[in-house]
Amino acid sequence: NLQSVGLLANPSSGYDVRRLVSSAETVTNLVKVNRIARFLSGLRVLGPCRVLFMPERLNLVQCAFKSLQPLEDRGSLQSGLVVEPVELKPQGTPDDTQEATRMMCKSGCDLLITFGGDGTNRLVAMESGQVPLLPISAGTNNIFPLSCEGTRAGLVAGIFLKMLNSETDLPSGISVNELIQQHKFLLAETDSWSETALIDLAISRQVSLGGRAIWDANWLKAVFVTRCAPGASGLCGIPGGVMDIPPLAPHGAAAFLGNRFSVQAVLTPGKVQSVGLEAVERMNLHQLHTMEVSEGTVLADGERVRELHNEKVRITLHPEGPWVL
């Protein structure tokens, strides 16, 4: 039996409103196609593999696959790859990503590869369960996905699949289980809804979802992060001005905005802002923070996802997040 991977490429990543208000790079369709093609080139070196992909309006994966080989070879095992869409009629909404992930996991995929940003991976992680992710950056302010050359990422995925199949260790003695690590996640909830995030959750005074992205910290009330570092891009750079928390550390951080002191934060590429803070605290696993909000929005991984109206939002940090290669 062929081993299977799932491939989810977000056609909308790298295009949001931050290109109008900062120097954020636009990740064009051609760039995405070339990155996917390089990944497939690396993957097929390690032998035959089935690639299930999420269908979407731009046909990114099909274009990448067609660029790899001559017409008579296309879609055959001679190329090392069998590339097929999951049976999904795309609607052009985030639900496509979640449904495709569910279908890939149900079909027995051993690994999920994402081409997108933090938001794309947030949606995939909601449904991935025990199936590990290999996240490749194709968005803005990406912290969770890796900025890695696609051919190398394809080789890594192929080696991982071979190790799964043979149950042998690498020459260095590293076992397949040591290649994947479980990351943390944040949970925001009330009695009627819940939202998760892989990197940051925030409470904003903005009352509507609008363009979803945020680039002005003056709207923020609080930011909660699973990880942070000095100079990190995006909201996690706010507590990152005070502390450094690695991805696998057993804690996160909470930053409350105010006027006691300030840090310089890179909220989006090319835009450095002075952010006033009241406090930045370590956030332990399962530690509860409650935010009372009369009017505002919740942000998950840098995007407004839910409007708030006279609500008490409970925010906690959990260790049982997605597995990552």
Stockholm file with secondary structure:
# STOCKHOLM 1.0

chainA/1-325         NLQSVGLLANPSSGYDVRRLVSSAETVTNLVKVNRIARFLSGLRVLGPCRVLFMPERLNLVQCAFKSLQPLEDRGSLQSGLVVEPVELKPQGTPDDTQEATRMMCKSGCDLLITFGGDGTNRLVAMESGQVPLLPISAGTNNIFPLSCEGTRAGLVAGIFLKMLNSETDLPSGISVNELIQQHKFLLAETDSWSETALIDLAISRQVSLGGRAIWDANWLKAVFVTRCAPGASGLCGIPGGVMDIPPLAPHGAAAFLGNRFSVQAVLTPGKVQSVGLEAVERMNLHQLHTMEVSEGTVLADGERVRELHNEKVRITLHPEGPWVL
#=GR chainA/1-325 SS CCCEEEEEECTTTTCSTHHHHSCCCCCCHHHHHHHHHHHHHHHHTTSCEEEEECCCTTCHHHHHHHTTSCGGGTTSGGGTEEEEECSCCCCSSHHHHHHHHHHHHHTTCSEEEEEECHHHHHHHHHHHTTSCEEEEECSSSCSSSBCCCHHHHHHHHHHHHHHHHHCCCCTTSCCGGGGCEECCEEEEECSSCEEEESSEEEEESCCSCTTSBCCCGGGEEEEEESCBCTTCBSTTHHHHTTCCBCTTSSEEEEEEEEEEEEEEEEEETTEEEEEEEEEEEEEETTCCEEEEEEEEEEEETTEEEEEEEEEEEEEEEESCCCEEC
#=GC SS_cons         CCCEEEEEECTTTTCSTHHHHSCCCCCCHHHHHHHHHHHHHHHHTTSCEEEEECCCTTCHHHHHHHTTSCGGGTTSGGGTEEEEECSCCCCSSHHHHHHHHHHHHHTTCSEEEEEECHHHHHHHHHHHTTSCEEEEECSSSCSSSBCCCHHHHHHHHHHHHHHHHHCCCCTTSCCGGGGCEECCEEEEECSSCEEEESSEEEEESCCSCTTSBCCCGGGEEEEEESCBCTTCBSTTHHHHTTCCBCTTSSEEEEEEEEEEEEEEEEEETTEEEEEEEEEEEEEETTCCEEEEEEEEEEEETTEEEEEEEEEEEEEEEESCCCEEC
//
